[in-house]
Amino acid sequence: MTSSSQQFFTGNPFFSGEKSVVLLLSSILIVSLVIGEVAGTVKSRREDSTGQNFLSMDISPAHAIAKSSCSNTLYPELCYSSMADSLNGNEISIRNTKDFILLSLNITIDNARRNYAAIKKFIAHGASNLTEREKTALHDCLVTIDETVDELRAALRALEEYPRKKSLEKHADDLRTLLSSAMTNQETCLDGFSHGKDERHQRDVLVGGKVLRVEKLCSNLLAMITNMTHTDIQNERKLSGGRKLSAPERRSNSWPGWLSAGDRRLLQSSSVTPNVVVAADGSGDYKTVTAAVAAAPEKSSKRYVIRIKAGVYRENVEVTKKKTNIMFMGDGRTSTIITGSRNVVDGSTTFKSATVAAVGEKFLARDITFQNTAGPSKHQAVALRVGSDLSAFHNCDILAYQDTLYVHSNRQFFVQCLITGTVDFIFGNAAVVIQNSDIRSRLPDSGQKNMVTAQGRTDPNQNTGIVIQNCKIGATSDLQPVQNKFPTFLGRPWKLYSRTVIMQSQISDVIQAVGWHEWDGDFGLDTLFYGEYKNTGAGAGTSGRVKWKGFKVITSATEAESYTAESFIAGGAWLNSTGFPFALGL
């Protein structure tokens, strides 16, 4: 960290009792930091154009590598300045781009760890004057920053092995997923303070500058890794005569390859022997899902099946990052229901409102309903939040109103599910494919518009987006008679590089002819990517669609293939293990 950031965290008067003075001083300091950083970014970009900044200095071999690596990032001045001191002491160890990225990773981890420690200290000693939702937002930050540190450490280990233990393409996708998720976690911390003017001010005072710094450092890492792996893949293809290397076998009626044969059987078989049984009536091992999850092994490499017998379970369930390879198996989507009602209006953050949150990697669920009953007037109220990498859901109902399904981060797959909601009801920044599912807008509050998606990509190098393939997009029975009074759109750009593709789906007349809607004026309209490919139905016509630079009617099957499960979520490598039905290609 720089000396100014150390002063902010270790000398922040919020950590003493003089809160009124602190708020003023902290506000001034944060504003100064933000202005300085913005000015530095503008200055670096202006100087980049004239060739007068660090990129044109006479420098040593190690600095030359830094210069070359940083030149391809969105924040080159920060990229270089954040490592200047370390570079001066590590000349011999910086032999190539990989060495420089490893050094940058270590520095970013250190920044994230310091942020975690500072927020934890503040919660313990200076948060008494905050609202309950602001306190919850700070706890959300602890969770997401802790996950970021884990993701950056995993990226460090993967990069140290690069390119020996995996194919170049597998390495590249795994590294981009880790860095994309790390960035999303920083954004989620900031989003927790977005529910009002006062909260946005608290965000800037408490976490804004330092969390944003880590997000930018992660962006730079993502850009450098993307550039390095792309170059290596292209060189390898040249050596192989242009062939795509290590491509998974194409199976039009099989699952993504990251699902093992065993997991596929679990997702489809009617005779699965669970590890434990949850039954509200006391006939199982546990009465609540929360108790069963708490008792499950941590960091397990083996599948752990929790059968949830028919019943309504009124609880909020978290499958934390330590609970890996967990599977929820219900007795049927209309029989086994986990339901809650947390929402933003009553004081929750969007992140914390989820009835079920699945974070531990390789989470599976089948034959179950996830529900939030808060209703449209309570605004953000999540039924299911997923940050679990290589997770899959089969034959599930996901029911709520605003923000129903939070596809938060990492690689996800949904098949033969029912998803209903009103505003932004499929949202987040995962790399997710939703297949053969029923997606329905429902009756919103008076004056509201329905948005099927609100994708949250913040960086052009993130490998994230929402893909809806072979689905039905329509309206619930309560909306159909009055759907002309409540316009429904395929989506709007929550973040600057929002990416959503709808393909081979049946779209009813509930969708407006323009298809898509703005978020705020012209925000993101040039940088988003919204694509449609071979859709059918009364709402699928593209002649009246928006004329935005970022919207495209896809006509090439080759381009559409890049958004299939095989390509977009590396499905050929993991979906086979789930046992769920899926299609890898078109």
C-alpha positions in Angstrom: 0.0 0.0 0.0 1.0 3.6 -0.5 1.6 5.8 2.6 -1.7 7.6 2.0 -3.7 4.4 2.1 -1.9 3.3 5.2 -3.0 6.6 6.8 -6.6 6.0 5.8 -6.8 2.6 7.4 -4.4 2.7 10.4 -5.1 6.3 11.3 -8.8 6.5 10.4 -10.4 8.3 13.4 -13.5 6.1 12.9 -11.6 3.6 14.9 -11.5 6.0 17.9 -14.6 7.5 19.5 -14.5 10.9 17.8 -16.9 10.0 15.0 -18.1 13.4 13.9 -14.6 14.7 13.3 -13.7 11.4 11.6 -16.5 11.4 9.1 -15.3 14.9 7.9 -11.7 14.0 7.8 -12.2 10.6 6.2 -14.5 12.1 3.6 -11.9 14.7 2.7 -9.2 12.1 2.5 -11.2 9.7 0.4 -12.3 12.5 -1.9 -8.7 13.5 -2.2 -7.6 10.0 -3.0 -10.3 9.5 -5.5 -9.6 12.8 -7.2 -5.9 12.0 -7.2 -6.5 8.6 -8.7 -8.8 9.9 -11.3 -6.4 12.7 -12.1 -3.6 10.2 -12.3 -5.5 8.0 -14.7 -6.5 11.0 -16.9 -2.9 12.2 -16.7 -1.5 8.8 -17.6 -3.8 8.4 -20.6 -3.1 11.9 -21.8 0.6 11.3 -21.5 0.2 7.9 -23.2 -1.0 9.7 -26.3 2.1 12.0 -26.4 4.6 9.3 -25.4 5.9 11.3 -22.4 5.0 9.1 -19.5 6.7 6.1 -17.9 6.1 4.0 -21.0 8.8 5.9 -22.9 11.4 6.1 -20.1 14.9 4.6 -20.3 14.6 1.7 -18.0 16.3 -1.6 -16.9 15.3 -5.0 -18.3 12.9 -5.7 -15.4 11.3 -2.3 -15.8 11.1 -2.9 -19.6 9.0 -6.0 -18.9 6.8 -4.0 -16.6 6.4 -1.3 -19.2 5.4 -3.9 -21.8 3.0 -5.7 -19.5 1.3 -2.6 -18.1 0.8 -1.0 -21.6 -2.0 -3.5 -22.3 -4.0 -2.7 -19.1 -6.9 -0.3 -18.5 -4.9 1.4 -15.7 -1.3 1.4 -16.8 0.0 4.1 -14.4 -1.5 2.2 -11.4 -0.1 -1.0 -12.8 3.4 0.4 -12.9 3.4 2.7 -9.8 1.9 0.0 -7.5 5.0 -2.2 -8.1 7.7 0.4 -8.6 9.3 -0.2 -5.1 9.0 -4.0 -5.5 10.5 -3.9 -9.0 13.6 -2.0 -7.7 14.2 -4.9 -5.3 13.4 -7.8 -7.6 15.3 -7.0 -10.8 16.9 -10.5 -11.0 13.6 -12.4 -10.5 11.7 -10.5 -13.2 12.7 -12.4 -16.3 9.5 -12.4 -18.2 5.8 -11.4 -18.2 4.8 -14.4 -16.0 7.3 -13.3 -13.3 5.9 -9.7 -13.4 2.3 -11.0 -13.1 3.3 -13.2 -10.2 4.7 -10.1 -8.4 1.6 -8.1 -9.2 -0.6 -10.9 -7.8 1.3 -10.9 -4.5 1.0 -7.1 -4.2 -2.7 -7.3 -5.0 -3.2 -10.0 -2.3 -1.4 -7.8 0.2 -3.7 -4.9 -0.7 -6.9 -7.0 -0.3 -5.7 -8.5 3.0 -5.1 -5.0 4.4 -8.6 -3.9 3.3 -10.0 -6.9 5.1 -8.1 -6.1 8.3 -9.2 -2.5 8.2 -12.9 -3.2 7.7 -12.8 -5.9 10.4 -11.2 -3.4 12.8 -13.7 -0.7 12.0 -16.7 -3.1 12.6 -15.3 -3.9 16.0 -14.6 -0.4 17.1 -16.3 2.3 15.0 -19.5 1.1 13.5 -22.0 1.9 16.2 -23.5 5.0 14.4 -24.2 3.1 11.2 -27.6 1.8 10.1 -28.2 -2.0 10.3 -28.0 -2.2 6.5 -24.7 -0.3 6.4 -23.3 -2.8 9.0 -24.6 -5.6 6.9 -22.9 -4.1 3.9 -19.6 -4.0 5.8 -20.0 -7.7 6.7 -20.8 -8.4 3.1 -17.4 -6.7 2.3 -15.6 -9.0 4.7 -17.2 -12.1 3.0 -16.4 -10.9 -0.5 -12.9 -9.6 0.2 -12.1 -12.9 2.0 -13.2 -14.8 -1.1 -11.1 -12.4 -3.2 -8.0 -13.3 -1.3 -8.7 -17.0 -1.8 -9.3 -16.4 -5.5 -6.1 -14.4 -5.9 -4.1 -17.1 -4.1 -5.6 -19.8 -6.3 -4.6 -17.7 -9.3 -1.1 -17.5 -7.9 -0.9 -21.2 -7.6 -2.3 -21.8 -11.1 0.0 -19.3 -12.6 3.0 -20.9 -10.9 2.0 -24.1 -12.6 1.4 -22.4 -16.0 1.6 -23.9 -18.5 2.6 -27.4 -17.3 -0.3 -29.1 -15.6 -3.2 -28.2 -17.9 -3.8 -27.3 -21.5 -3.2 -23.7 -22.4 -6.9 -23.1 -23.0 -7.9 -24.7 -19.6 -5.3 -22.6 -17.9 -6.5 -19.5 -19.6 -10.2 -20.0 -18.7 -9.4 -20.9 -15.1 -7.2 -17.9 -14.6 -9.7 -15.5 -16.2 -12.5 -17.0 -14.1 -10.6 -16.4 -10.9 -9.7 -12.8 -11.7 -13.2 -12.1 -13.1 -14.7 -13.3 -9.8 -12.2 -11.4 -7.7 -13.3 -8.2 -9.5 -16.9 -9.0 -9.1 -16.4 -9.5 -5.3 -15.0 -6.0 -5.0 -17.9 -4.6 -7.0 -20.3 -6.5 -4.7 -18.7 -4.8 -1.6 -19.3 -1.4 -3.2 -22.9 -2.3 -4.3 -23.9 -3.0 -0.7 -23.9 0.8 -0.1 -26.0 1.7 -3.2 -29.5 1.9 -1.7 -29.5 5.6 -0.9 -27.5 8.9 -1.0 -26.4 8.6 2.6 -25.2 5.0 2.0 -23.3 6.0 -1.1 -21.5 8.6 1.0 -20.7 6.0 3.6 -19.3 3.8 0.9 -16.9 6.5 -0.2 -15.8 7.2 3.4 -15.5 3.7 4.6 -14.4 1.4 1.7 -14.7 3.1 -1.7 -11.1 4.2 -2.5 -9.3 1.1 -1.3 -11.8 -1.5 -2.6 -11.8 0.3 -6.0 -8.0 0.2 -6.0 -8.0 -3.6 -5.5 -10.6 -3.9 -8.3 -8.4 -1.9 -10.6 -5.3 -4.0 -9.7 -7.4 -7.1 -10.5 -8.4 -5.6 -13.8 -4.8 -5.0 -14.7 -3.9 -8.6 -13.7 -6.8 -9.9 -15.8 -5.6 -7.9 -18.8 -2.0 -9.1 -18.5 -3.1 -12.7 -18.1 -5.5 -12.5 -21.0 -2.8 -11.0 -23.2 -0.2 -13.6 -22.2 -2.4 -16.6 -22.5 -3.9 -15.5 -25.8 -0.5 -15.0 -27.3 0.7 -18.4 -26.0 -2.5 -20.1 -27.4 -2.1 -18.4 -30.8 1.6 -19.5 -31.0 0.7 -23.0 -30.1 -2.0 -23.1 -32.7 0.5 -21.9 -35.3 2.8 -24.7 -34.4 -0.1 -27.2 -34.8 -1.2 -25.8 -38.2 -4.1 -23.7 -36.9 -6.0 -26.5 -35.1 -7.9 -25.7 -31.9 -6.0 -27.6 -29.2 -7.5 -29.9 -26.6 -11.0 -29.4 -27.7 -13.5 -31.5 -25.9 -15.5 -34.1 -27.8 -18.7 -32.6 -29.1 -21.8 -34.3 -27.7 -25.0 -32.7 -28.7 -27.1 -34.5 -26.1 -24.6 -34.7 -23.2 -23.6 -32.5 -20.3 -20.7 -30.0 -19.9 -17.6 -31.9 -19.3 -16.9 -30.5 -15.9 -19.7 -32.7 -14.6 -18.3 -36.2 -13.9 -20.1 -39.4 -14.8 -20.9 -39.8 -11.1 -22.5 -36.4 -10.8 -24.5 -36.9 -14.0 -26.0 -40.0 -12.4 -26.8 -38.1 -9.3 -28.6 -35.4 -11.3 -30.7 -37.8 -13.3 -31.1 -41.1 -11.3 -34.2 -41.7 -9.3 -32.3 -44.0 -6.9 -29.6 -41.9 -5.2 -28.4 -42.8 -1.7 -28.0 -39.6 0.3 -25.4 -39.0 3.0 -28.0 -37.4 5.2 -31.7 -36.7 5.2 -33.4 -33.5 6.2 -37.1 -33.8 7.3 -39.1 -31.1 8.9 -41.2 -33.7 10.7 -38.2 -35.2 12.5 -38.0 -38.4 10.5 -34.6 -37.6 9.1 -31.1 -36.8 10.4 -31.8 -33.1 10.7 -34.9 -30.9 10.8 -33.4 -28.0 9.0 -31.3 -27.6 5.9 -29.0 -25.2 7.7 -28.2 -27.8 10.3 -27.4 -30.4 7.6 -25.1 -28.0 5.8 -23.3 -27.1 9.0 -22.6 -30.7 9.7 -21.3 -31.5 6.2 -17.6 -31.9 5.8 -15.4 -29.0 4.8 -13.1 -28.8 1.7 -14.5 -32.2 0.6 -13.3 -33.6 -2.7 -16.1 -36.2 -2.6 -19.8 -35.5 -3.4 -21.9 -35.1 -0.3 -25.7 -35.5 -0.9 -28.2 -33.9 1.3 -31.7 -35.2 0.6 -34.4 -32.7 1.6 -37.7 -34.4 2.0 -41.0 -32.9 1.0 -41.9 -29.9 3.1 -41.7 -26.1 3.4 -38.4 -25.0 5.0 -38.6 -21.4 6.2 -35.0 -20.5 6.6 -32.1 -18.7 5.0 -29.4 -21.2 4.0 -25.7 -20.5 3.2 -23.4 -23.0 1.6 -20.1 -21.2 2.4 -16.9 -21.4 0.4 -15.6 -24.2 2.8 -18.6 -26.4 2.0 -17.5 -27.9 -1.4 -19.1 -30.7 -3.4 -22.5 -30.3 -1.7 -25.6 -31.5 -3.4 -29.2 -30.6 -2.5 -31.7 -33.3 -3.7 -35.4 -32.5 -3.1 -38.5 -34.7 -3.4 -39.8 -32.6 -6.3 -39.9 -29.0 -7.3 -43.4 -28.5 -6.0 -42.8 -30.7 -2.9 -39.5 -29.5 -1.4 -39.5 -25.7 -0.9 -36.9 -23.5 0.8 -38.5 -20.1 1.4 -37.6 -16.8 2.9 -38.5 -13.1 2.7 -35.4 -11.0 3.4 -35.4 -7.8 1.3 -33.8 -4.4 0.9 -36.8 -2.4 2.0 -36.8 -4.1 5.4 -33.1 -3.5 5.9 -31.1 -6.2 4.1 -28.6 -5.8 1.4 -29.3 -7.4 -1.9 -26.4 -9.8 -1.4 -27.6 -10.9 2.1 -31.3 -11.2 1.1 -30.9 -14.5 -0.6 -33.0 -17.4 0.7 -30.3 -19.8 -0.4 -26.7 -18.8 -1.1 -24.4 -21.4 -2.7 -20.7 -20.4 -2.7 -18.7 -23.6 -2.1 -17.5 -24.9 -5.5 -19.2 -27.7 -7.4 -22.6 -27.2 -5.8 -25.5 -29.2 -7.3 -29.2 -29.0 -6.8 -32.2 -30.9 -8.3 -35.9 -31.2 -7.8 -36.3 -28.3 -5.4 -37.8 -24.8 -5.2 -35.9 -21.7 -4.0 -38.3 -18.9 -3.1 -38.4 -15.4 -1.8 -41.9 -14.2 -0.9 -41.1 -10.5 -0.1 -43.2 -9.3 -3.0 -42.7 -6.6 -5.6 -43.1 -3.7 -3.2 -40.0 -4.8 -1.2 -37.7 -4.3 -4.2 -34.5 -6.4 -4.2 -35.2 -9.8 -2.6 -33.2 -12.7 -3.9 -34.4 -16.3 -3.9 -31.1 -17.9 -5.0 -27.6 -16.5 -5.0 -24.8 -18.6 -6.7 -21.1 -17.9 -6.5 -20.1 -21.5 -6.7 -17.7 -22.4 -9.5 -18.7 -25.3 -11.7 -22.2 -25.5 -10.2 -25.4 -26.8 -11.8 -29.1 -26.9 -11.2 -31.6 -29.3 -12.7 -35.4 -29.3 -12.5 -35.6 -26.4 -9.9 -38.1 -23.6 -9.5 -36.5 -20.2 -8.6 -39.3 -17.9 -7.6 -39.4 -14.3 -6.5 -40.0 -10.8 -7.8 -37.1 -8.3 -8.1 -33.7 -9.9 -8.3 -34.9 -13.5 -8.2 -31.8 -15.3 -9.4 -28.4 -13.7 -8.5 -25.9 -15.4 -10.8 -23.2 -13.7 -8.8 -19.9 -15.1 -10.1 -17.9 -18.1 -11.5 -19.2 -20.8 -13.9 -22.8 -22.0 -13.6 -25.3 -24.0 -15.5 -29.1 -24.3 -15.2 -31.3 -26.8 -17.1 -35.0 -27.5 -17.1 -35.7 -24.9 -14.5 -38.6 -22.4 -13.9 -37.4 -18.8 -13.2 -40.0 -16.1 -12.5 -39.7 -12.4 -11.5 -40.2 -8.8 -12.3 -37.3 -6.3 -12.3 -33.8 -7.6 -13.2 -34.8 -11.1 -12.2 -31.8 -12.8 -13.6 -28.8 -10.7 -12.7 -25.1 -10.9 -11.7 -21.7 -11.4 -13.3 -21.2 -15.2 -13.6 -20.4 -17.0 -16.7 -23.8 -18.8 -16.9 -25.7 -20.8 -19.4 -29.5 -21.4 -18.9 -30.8 -24.2 -21.1 -34.2 -25.6 -21.8 -35.9 -23.6 -19.1 -39.1 -21.7 -18.6 -38.4 -18.0 -17.9 -41.5 -15.9 -17.0 -42.1 -12.3 -16.1 -44.8 -11.8 -13.5 -47.0 -9.0 -12.3 -44.9 -6.1 -10.9 -45.7 -3.1 -8.7 -47.6 -0.3 -10.3 -45.3 1.8 -12.5 -42.6 -0.8 -12.7 -41.1 -2.3 -15.9 -40.1 -5.9 -16.1 -36.5 -6.7 -17.0 -35.6 -10.4 -17.6 -31.8 -9.8 -17.2 -29.4 -7.3 -15.8 -25.9 -8.6 -16.4 -23.0 -7.0 -14.5 -19.7 -7.3 -16.4 -17.5 -4.4 -15.5 -14.4 -5.1 -17.6 -14.0 -6.1 -21.3 -11.6 -8.9 -20.3 -14.0 -10.7 -18.0 -15.2 -14.0 -19.4 -18.7 -13.5 -17.9 -22.2 -13.1 -19.3 -25.7 -14.6 -19.3 -26.6 -17.0 -22.1 -30.2 -18.2 -22.5 -30.5 -21.1 -24.9 -33.4 -23.2 -26.0 -35.7 -21.6 -23.4 -39.2 -20.2 -23.3 -39.5 -16.6 -22.4 -43.1 -15.5 -21.5 -45.5 -14.3 -18.8 -47.1 -15.8 -15.8 -50.9 -16.1 -15.7 -51.3 -13.0 -13.5 -49.4 -10.8 -15.9 -50.8 -12.1 -19.2 -54.2 -10.2 -19.1 -52.5 -6.9 -18.3 -49.1 -7.2 -19.9 -49.7 -4.2 -22.1 -49.7 -2.0 -18.9 -46.4 -3.4 -17.7 -43.7 -3.4 -20.4 -41.3 -6.3 -20.3 -37.8 -6.3 -21.8 -35.1 -8.9 -22.3 -32.6 -6.9 -20.2 -30.7 -3.7 -19.4 -27.0 -2.9 -18.7 -26.4 -3.0 -15.0 -22.7 -2.5 -15.6 -20.6 -0.9 -18.3 -19.7 -4.1 -20.3 -23.0 -6.0 -19.7 -23.2 -9.1 -21.9 -26.3 -11.2 -22.6 -27.1 -13.6 -25.5 -30.5 -15.1 -26.2 -30.4 -17.9 -28.7 -32.7 -20.6 -30.1 -35.4 -19.6 -27.7 -39.1 -19.1 -28.0 -40.0 -15.5 -27.1 -43.6 -14.6 -26.5 -45.3 -11.2 -27.2 -44.7 -10.2 -23.6 -41.4 -8.8 -24.8 -41.5 -5.3 -26.3 -40.5 -4.9 -29.9 -37.4 -2.9 -29.1 -36.3 -5.9 -27.0 -33.9 -4.1 -24.6 -34.0 -1.1 -22.3 -31.5 1.5 -21.1 -30.2 1.5 -17.5 -29.5 5.3 -17.3 -29.4 7.4 -20.4 -26.7 6.2 -22.8 -24.7 4.3 -20.0 -23.1 1.2 -21.5 -24.9 1.3 -24.8 -21.7 1.4 -26.8 -19.7 -1.0 -24.6 -22.3 -3.7 -23.8 -22.9 -6.8 -26.0 -26.4 -8.0 -26.4 -26.9 -10.7 -29.0 -29.9 -12.6 -30.4 -29.6 -15.8 -32.6 -32.4 -17.8 -34.3 -35.1 -17.1 -31.8 -38.8 -17.7 -32.6 -42.2 -16.5 -31.4 -44.2 -13.3 -31.4 -41.6 -11.4 -29.5 -38.6 -12.6 -31.4 -38.7 -10.3 -34.4 -35.5 -8.1 -34.6 -36.6 -5.5 -37.1 -37.7 -3.2 -34.4 -34.9 -3.8 -32.0 -32.7 -1.1 -30.4 -30.1 0.5 -32.6 -27.4 0.5 -30.0 -23.8 0.0 -31.1 -23.5 -2.9 -28.6 -26.6 -4.8 -29.9 -26.2 -7.5 -32.6 -28.4 -9.9 -34.4 -26.0 -12.9 -34.7 -26.2 -14.6 -38.1 -23.1 -16.8 -37.9 -23.3 -20.2 -36.4 -19.6 -20.0 -35.7 -20.1 -16.9 -33.6 -23.1 -18.4 -31.8 -21.1 -21.5 -31.0 -18.9 -19.3 -28.8 -21.8 -18.8 -26.4 -22.7 -22.5 -26.0 -22.0 -24.5 -22.9 -19.0 -26.1 -24.5 -17.3 -22.8 -25.3 -18.7 -20.2 -22.9 -18.4 -22.1 -19.6 -15.9 -24.8 -20.7 -18.8 -27.2 -20.3 -17.1 -30.1 -22.1 -14.7 -30.4 -19.1 -17.1 -30.6 -16.2 -20.9 -30.9 -16.8 -20.6 -34.6 -17.5 -20.0 -35.2 -13.8 -23.4 -33.8 -12.8 -25.7 -36.3 -14.4 -28.0 -33.5 -15.5 -29.2 -33.3 -19.1 -27.5 -30.7 -21.2 -26.4 -29.7 -24.7 -22.8 -28.6 -25.3 -23.3 -26.9 -28.7 -26.1 -25.5 -30.9 
